[in-house]
Amino acid sequence: MKYYLGLDIGGTKMATTIADKHFNILKKIVFQTSETITPEKTLEKFYLTIDKILKDLSIDLQDIKSIGISCGGPLDSKKGIILSPPNLPTWDYVEIVKILSKKYSKPVFIQNDANACALVEWKLGAGKNLDNVIFLTFGTGMGAGLILNGKLYTGKNDMAGEIGHIRLSEEGPIGYNKKGSFEGFCSGGGIVQLAKMRGLNLNTAQEVLEQAQSGNNLAKSIIDESANYLGLGLSVLIDILNPEAIIIGSIYTRCEDLFQEKVTEVLKRETLQISFDNCRILKSELKESLGDLAAIIVATGEY
């Protein structure tokens, strides 16, 4: 058995990926979440994409070692159940591991997307050779994956790292169904809300970021506000968990230059000096391959 299959289940897009045992991605098929919406239709689409990938690469199903799933939480990784993620309406108590195990007669593993990204950045990316690493998604939502003392930490029922739910202000954009939350200030949807609240009528975070990069002062002030709250959220993590590195994906990885100065300013002011001096704030080393490799690393089951 020479290959791993990875399924990336996201609020914006879905992807089916195959990689060899050295984690080289051989092929990927992407489709939009809006194309299928329900878990039943999504699974049907995944079956078709898996069939196409195997056919296109002339790979027999018997050569697939296992399947990994990266999905936004909450979920139960031990029972293999997706539990009503806020970014996946209608995905209520989906026994996805049981369904896929039965269909393909292969081992199937699942982790929430933040944990999966933390694992792959720790094993293959910016956190390699470190024992205490935090990964932040900073994309559609804001969640954290925690590698503590060389192990993935998930908590009592897989809810460790749900930092997007932390309230950082009594007022502000809504994220994780909470006004003024970390996710409200530091996510794609949150940045759009923040822009509209400040009088900049744009529809995507990418547009706000592009305006900021082109010198629009209002857009820059909006990103500065997001960066300020990112720094406040990071300071809590640094003081409580004392990590060696915090790796931030998606929006931060693509636009580090817009956030770094303000984040550093806040961290110097808010954190314990000795903890700050021993923690690096890094962008994802795996960049656009992160989501694909995250699902693949989950397929190994070695964490």
N, C-alpha and C positions, 0 to 999 in steps of 0.2 A: 504494500500500500504506500503510494508515493506522494499523494496530494491531499491538500486541505481545501474544503469549501467554506467560504465565509458569506454570511448574510448580514447586511447592514440595514437595520430598520430605523428610519429616521422620520421626523415630522415633516421634512421637506422632500427628501428623496430616499429611494431604496437602491440597494446595489447587491449584485451577486458577483462574487470574486472567487477565483481559484488560484492557488499558489502551490509551489513545490515545497519539499521539506526544508529547503533553505530559505523559505519566505520570499522567494521571487514571484511576483504577481505575473501570471501568464495571460489572464484575460479577465475583463470586467464588463458587466452589463448593468447600466443604470436606468431606472425609471422613476418618474415622479410619484410621490405619495398620493397626489390628487388623482392619479390615473385609476387607482384601485380602491382606496379609502378603507374598505372593510377588511378584516383579517382573512376572511374566506377568499375574496378576490385577490388579495395580495399573495396568499399562499399559492393560488393557481398560477399567478404570474411568476413567482419564484420557481415553481416546478418547470415552467416553460423555459425560463432563463438557464436553469441548471441543465436541462436537456440540450439546449442550444450550445452551451459552453462545452459540454462533454463531446457533443458531436463535432463541433468546429475544431477541437483539439485532438480528436480521435482518442479520447481517454475513456476507458471502460469504468463503469461505476465501481467495480471491485477494486480499482486502484485508488479510490477515495478512502482515506484513513478515518476521517471524522468531519463533522460540520460544526462551525462556530457561529453564534448569533450575537451581534452587538445591537442593543435596543435601548431606547430611553426608558428610564424607570418611572414608577416603581415596578419591581418584578421580584419573583422568588427564584433565585438561581438554583437552589437545591432541588426544588420541585419542577423547575423549568416552565414557570407560568408567568405570562405578562399580565400585570395588574393595573389596568386603566391608566396608562400614561397620559398626562395632560395634553401632550402634543400629538396623541393618536386617538382621537375620538372613536368610539365603538370597539376599541380593543380592550374588552373587559373579560378578565380571567381566561386568557387564551393559553391553552396547554400546548404550547408550540413545540417543546422538546418531545413530548409524547407523540405528537402528530408526525413530526419529521423522522423520529426514530422508527416509527412503525412503517412509514412509507419507504425509507431508504435502508433500513436495517443497518444503521451506522450509529456510533456514539455521537450524541449531540450535546453541546454545551452552550450556555447562555450567560452573559453578563450585561449589566447596564453599560451604556456607551461610555460614560466617564471612567468606569472601572476598566473597561476594555482598552480605552486609549491610554490610561495610566500604565497598564500592563505592557503594552507594546512600546511606549516611550521609555519605560524602564528597562525592557529587555533589548530593544533595538535602537533606541533613539537618544534623546538628550539626557535621559536619566540613567543611562547605562553605567554599571559599576557603582551605583549609589544605593544606599539602604533605606533612605527616608525621602520619598518623592511624592509630591502632590501634583495631580494633573487637573486643570480647569478647562471645561469645554468652551465656554464663551462663544456659543454659536446661536442656534435657535433658542436654546436655554442656557442655564448656568448650573453646572453640577461639578462635583469633584470626585476623582478617584484617588484613593489613599494607599500608598505603599509605605508601610511602617515596619521598621526593623526587618526589612527584606521579605515582607509578606504582604499580599493584598489584604487590606482590612475592610470588611463589609458590614460589621456590626451584627447585632442580634438577628435582624430580619432584612438584611440587604439595604438598609436605609442610611447607612453611614455615607457621609459626603454630600448630602442634599443641602449644600450651602446656599443654593439659590433661594431657599425659603427663609433665610435669615433676614429680618427687617433691619435695614440700615438707616431708615428715616421714617418719620410719621407720615410724610407726604412724598409723592413721587410716582413714577410710572409703575404699572402693575406687572409683576412676574410671579409665576407660581401661585396665582390667585391671591396675591398679597401686595397691597400698595407699599411702595418704598422698599421693596425687597432687593436683595443683592441681584437676583435675576432681572428685576425691573430696571435697574440701572445698567446692568452689564450683560446684555444679550441683544441679538439682532432686533427682535420685536421691541425690546425696552428702549433701545436707541431711537427707533422710529417714534415711539410714544413721546420720548423726551424732546425730540425735534418738534413735534406738533405742539407740545405744551409751551415751547419757547418761541413758537411762531414761524417755524421753518416747515413748510408743507411738502414733505417728501415721503415716498412710500416704502423705501427700503433702506436698511442700514448702509448698504453699499453706496447709495446715493449720498447719504450724509457724510460718509467717510471720504468719498471722492470730492465733495464740496470743501471739506476741511483741508484735504491735501492741496486743493487748488487755491487756497487762501481765503475762503469765505469765513469771515470772523465769527459770524453767528454759529456756523457749523463747527468751527474750531472750539468755541466755548461749550457747545453741547458735548463734544468728545472729551473736553477737559473735565466736564462734570461727571461723565461716565468713568473717566480715569481716576478721578478723586475717590469715587465710591469703590472702584476696583482696588485702589490702594488701601482703603479702610477694611474691605473684606479680606485682603491678603494679610493685613497686619494681625487680624484675629487668628488666622491660620498659623502664622509664624509664631506668635506668642504662645499659642496652645500646643502646637504639635512640633515646633522646633525642627522643621525639615531642612534638608540640604539643598533642595531645589524645588521651586514651583514652576511647572511648565504650563504655559497657556496656549491653547489652540485657536483655530478658526480666525475670528476677527483680530485678535491680538497678534497672531502669527503673521497675518497679511499686512497689518498696519502698526507694527511695534513702534515706529517712529512717532506716531500720534499720541501714544499712551505713556511711553517710558519715562519721560521727564517728570510728569505729574505724579505717576505712581511712585517713583523713587522719592520724590519730595514728601509725599504722605507717609511712606514707610519709614523714612528717617525720623519723622516727627512722632509716629505712633507706636513703633515697635520697641521692644527691648534691644538695646544696641548690640549686645553679645549675640542675640538670636539673629538679628538682621545681618550682622557681619558674616554669619556662617550659612546664609541662605542666598542662593542665586535665583533671580527671576529670569526665566528662559522662554523663548518661543519654541513651538514644536519643531523638532528636527526633521520629522517625517512629513510635515506639511500636507500636501494634497493626497498623499498615500496613507495618511493616518487612519481614516475610517475603514479603508479596505484592509489594512494590516491588522487593525484592532479586532475585526471579526475573525481573521485568520489565526491570530494569537490565542483567541478564546478556544478555537477548535483544538488546540494542543491539549487543553485540559490541565496544563502544568502550571498551577499557581495556587 
